[in-house]
């Protein structure tokens, strides 16, 4: 995922279906310099982690 798209997703008023290694995650923050994102699984909000943006896949709006 590109840095600009990740920033757009954070600012959207609805959730977007983002996956990290097949796991649905919430995109919380983006580090433009390092090209990483802070995410956590939707089913485990306490498991926050920093991941490479190129490991995230956008699947579309979350229904």
ZATI-820196 format. One record per residue: residue in three letters; x, y negated, z of N, C-alpha, C in turn. Coordinates in nm, 3 decimals. Each point is the difference from the previous one (the first is absolute). Layout:
<nodes>
+------+---------+---------+---------+---------+---------+---------+---------+---------+---------+
| resn |   neast |  nnorth |     nup |  caeast | canorth |    caup |   ceast |  cnorth |     cup |
+------+---------+---------+---------+---------+---------+---------+---------+---------+---------+
|  ALA |       X |       Y |       Z |       X |       Y |       Z |       X |       Y |       Z |
...
+------+---------+---------+---------+---------+---------+---------+---------+---------+---------+
</nodes>
This chain:
<nodes>
+------+---------+---------+---------+---------+---------+---------+---------+---------+---------+
| resn |   neast |  nnorth |     nup |  caeast | canorth |    caup |   ceast |  cnorth |     cup |
+------+---------+---------+---------+---------+---------+---------+---------+---------+---------+
|  UNK |   0.085 |   0.117 |   0.000 |  -0.085 |  -0.117 |   0.000 |   0.090 |  -0.124 |   0.000 |
|  UNK |  -0.043 |  -0.102 |  -0.069 |   0.076 |  -0.123 |  -0.008 |  -0.029 |  -0.089 |   0.121 |
|  UNK |   0.097 |  -0.082 |   0.037 |  -0.012 |  -0.089 |   0.116 |  -0.122 |  -0.090 |  -0.011 |
|  UNK |  -0.018 |  -0.064 |  -0.116 |  -0.113 |  -0.093 |  -0.016 |  -0.135 |   0.070 |   0.015 |
|  UNK |  -0.012 |   0.122 |  -0.054 |  -0.126 |   0.073 |   0.011 |  -0.026 |   0.037 |   0.146 |
|  UNK |   0.102 |   0.040 |   0.071 |  -0.016 |   0.035 |   0.141 |  -0.047 |  -0.121 |   0.079 |
|  UNK |   0.055 |  -0.118 |  -0.028 |  -0.043 |  -0.122 |   0.069 |  -0.145 |  -0.033 |  -0.034 |
|  UNK |  -0.040 |   0.020 |  -0.125 |  -0.139 |  -0.023 |  -0.040 |  -0.094 |   0.091 |   0.078 |
|  UNK |   0.037 |   0.125 |   0.012 |  -0.084 |   0.098 |   0.069 |  -0.020 |  -0.040 |   0.146 |
|  UNK |   0.105 |  -0.048 |   0.064 |  -0.011 |  -0.042 |   0.140 |  -0.102 |  -0.112 |   0.015 |
|  UNK |  -0.006 |  -0.089 |  -0.098 |  -0.089 |  -0.116 |   0.008 |  -0.143 |   0.028 |  -0.045 |
|  UNK |  -0.027 |   0.117 |  -0.053 |  -0.135 |   0.033 |  -0.046 |  -0.097 |   0.014 |   0.118 |
|  UNK |  -0.127 |  -0.034 |  -0.021 |  -0.099 |   0.012 |   0.108 |  -0.056 |   0.142 |   0.016 |
|  UNK |   0.053 |   0.094 |  -0.075 |  -0.045 |   0.140 |   0.008 |   0.123 |   0.091 |  -0.002 |
|  UNK |  -0.020 |   0.123 |   0.044 |   0.110 |   0.098 |   0.002 |   0.020 |   0.059 |  -0.139 |
|  UNK |   0.126 |   0.022 |  -0.033 |   0.037 |   0.065 |  -0.124 |   0.057 |   0.137 |   0.036 |
|  UNK |  -0.033 |   0.099 |  -0.078 |   0.043 |   0.136 |   0.024 |   0.148 |   0.014 |  -0.038 |
|  UNK |   0.088 |  -0.004 |   0.100 |   0.144 |   0.012 |  -0.018 |   0.046 |   0.132 |   0.062 |
|  UNK |   0.085 |   0.071 |  -0.071 |   0.053 |   0.127 |   0.051 |   0.151 |  -0.005 |   0.012 |
|  UNK |   0.051 |   0.064 |   0.104 |   0.143 |   0.021 |   0.021 |   0.019 |   0.150 |   0.016 |
|  UNK |   0.065 |   0.062 |  -0.096 |   0.017 |   0.146 |  -0.002 |  -0.134 |   0.072 |   0.012 |
|  UNK |  -0.102 |  -0.053 |  -0.068 |  -0.131 |   0.063 |   0.000 |  -0.087 |  -0.032 |   0.120 |
|  UNK |   0.050 |  -0.079 |   0.094 |  -0.074 |  -0.034 |   0.121 |  -0.055 |  -0.142 |  -0.014 |
|  UNK |  -0.131 |  -0.020 |   0.022 |  -0.056 |  -0.135 |  -0.006 |   0.058 |  -0.087 |   0.111 |
|  UNK |   0.048 |  -0.119 |  -0.037 |   0.062 |  -0.090 |   0.097 |  -0.059 |  -0.140 |  -0.012 |
|  UNK |   0.017 |  -0.076 |   0.108 |  -0.036 |  -0.141 |   0.004 |   0.127 |  -0.081 |  -0.020 |
|  UNK |  -0.002 |  -0.090 |  -0.093 |   0.114 |  -0.086 |  -0.031 |  -0.009 |  -0.123 |   0.089 |
|  UNK |   0.093 |  -0.012 |   0.095 |  -0.007 |  -0.104 |   0.100 |   0.087 |  -0.121 |  -0.031 |
|  UNK |   0.121 |   0.023 |  -0.052 |   0.094 |  -0.108 |  -0.022 |   0.096 |   0.039 |  -0.111 |
|  UNK |   0.061 |  -0.100 |  -0.065 |   0.096 |   0.024 |  -0.108 |   0.128 |  -0.078 |   0.029 |
|  UNK |   0.114 |   0.066 |  -0.019 |   0.129 |  -0.066 |   0.009 |   0.051 |  -0.014 |  -0.143 |
|  UNK |  -0.012 |  -0.119 |  -0.056 |   0.037 |  -0.024 |  -0.140 |   0.148 |   0.023 |  -0.025 |
|  UNK |   0.082 |  -0.040 |   0.094 |   0.145 |   0.011 |  -0.016 |   0.045 |   0.147 |  -0.009 |
|  UNK |  -0.053 |   0.082 |   0.089 |   0.040 |   0.142 |   0.002 |  -0.089 |   0.089 |  -0.086 |
|  UNK |  -0.109 |  -0.058 |  -0.053 |  -0.098 |   0.074 |  -0.080 |  -0.055 |   0.120 |   0.077 |
|  UNK |  -0.041 |  -0.030 |   0.124 |  -0.061 |   0.100 |   0.087 |  -0.135 |  -0.051 |   0.048 |
|  UNK |  -0.078 |   0.091 |   0.054 |  -0.130 |  -0.036 |   0.055 |  -0.018 |   0.068 |   0.134 |
|  UNK |  -0.069 |  -0.067 |   0.089 |  -0.040 |   0.061 |   0.127 |  -0.138 |   0.058 |  -0.021 |
|  UNK |  -0.013 |   0.129 |   0.026 |  -0.127 |   0.071 |  -0.022 |  -0.028 |   0.090 |   0.120 |
|  UNK |  -0.126 |   0.043 |   0.010 |  -0.035 |   0.106 |   0.094 |  -0.112 |   0.083 |  -0.059 |
|  UNK |  -0.001 |   0.130 |   0.029 |  -0.107 |   0.086 |  -0.050 |  -0.135 |  -0.046 |   0.053 |
|  UNK |  -0.102 |   0.009 |  -0.083 |  -0.134 |  -0.044 |   0.042 |  -0.052 |   0.081 |   0.117 |
|  UNK |   0.047 |   0.123 |   0.016 |  -0.049 |   0.083 |   0.110 |   0.093 |  -0.001 |   0.121 |
|  UNK |   0.106 |  -0.084 |  -0.002 |   0.093 |  -0.008 |   0.112 |   0.063 |  -0.139 |   0.003 |
|  UNK |  -0.076 |  -0.098 |   0.044 |   0.043 |  -0.139 |  -0.005 |   0.125 |  -0.029 |   0.084 |
|  UNK |   0.034 |   0.088 |   0.089 |   0.117 |  -0.020 |   0.086 |   0.130 |   0.048 |  -0.066 |
|  UNK |  -0.009 |   0.064 |  -0.113 |   0.118 |   0.055 |  -0.068 |   0.048 |  -0.097 |  -0.108 |
|  UNK |   0.035 |  -0.120 |   0.042 |   0.047 |  -0.103 |  -0.092 |   0.141 |   0.033 |  -0.047 |
|  UNK |   0.026 |  -0.024 |  -0.129 |   0.133 |   0.026 |  -0.055 |   0.030 |  -0.092 |  -0.117 |
|  UNK |   0.127 |  -0.019 |  -0.026 |   0.045 |  -0.080 |  -0.113 |   0.039 |   0.096 |  -0.112 |
|  UNK |  -0.054 |  -0.025 |  -0.121 |   0.024 |   0.089 |  -0.113 |   0.037 |  -0.080 |  -0.124 |
|  UNK |   0.069 |   0.062 |  -0.094 |   0.031 |  -0.064 |  -0.127 |  -0.128 |  -0.022 |  -0.079 |
|  UNK |  -0.014 |  -0.118 |  -0.059 |  -0.119 |  -0.031 |  -0.078 |  -0.018 |   0.098 |  -0.117 |
|  UNK |   0.110 |   0.047 |  -0.057 |  -0.012 |   0.090 |  -0.115 |  -0.056 |   0.137 |   0.039 |
|  UNK |  -0.019 |   0.025 |   0.128 |  -0.059 |   0.126 |   0.048 |  -0.151 |  -0.011 |   0.021 |
|  UNK |  -0.054 |  -0.121 |  -0.020 |  -0.144 |  -0.021 |   0.019 |  -0.074 |   0.007 |  -0.133 |
|  UNK |  -0.116 |   0.063 |   0.002 |  -0.083 |   0.013 |  -0.119 |  -0.136 |  -0.060 |   0.026 |
|  UNK |  -0.043 |  -0.089 |  -0.090 |  -0.131 |  -0.061 |   0.011 |  -0.101 |   0.087 |  -0.076 |
|  UNK |  -0.108 |   0.036 |   0.071 |  -0.101 |   0.086 |  -0.060 |  -0.129 |  -0.075 |  -0.032 |
|  UNK |  -0.010 |  -0.128 |   0.037 |  -0.119 |  -0.078 |  -0.027 |  -0.069 |  -0.041 |   0.128 |
|  UNK |  -0.117 |  -0.067 |  -0.009 |  -0.073 |  -0.044 |   0.118 |  -0.042 |   0.118 |   0.087 |
|  UNK |   0.000 |  -0.021 |   0.129 |  -0.044 |   0.102 |   0.094 |  -0.152 |  -0.010 |   0.014 |
|  UNK |  -0.068 |   0.110 |  -0.028 |  -0.147 |  -0.001 |   0.006 |  -0.050 |   0.029 |   0.138 |
+------+---------+---------+---------+---------+---------+---------+---------+---------+---------+
</nodes>
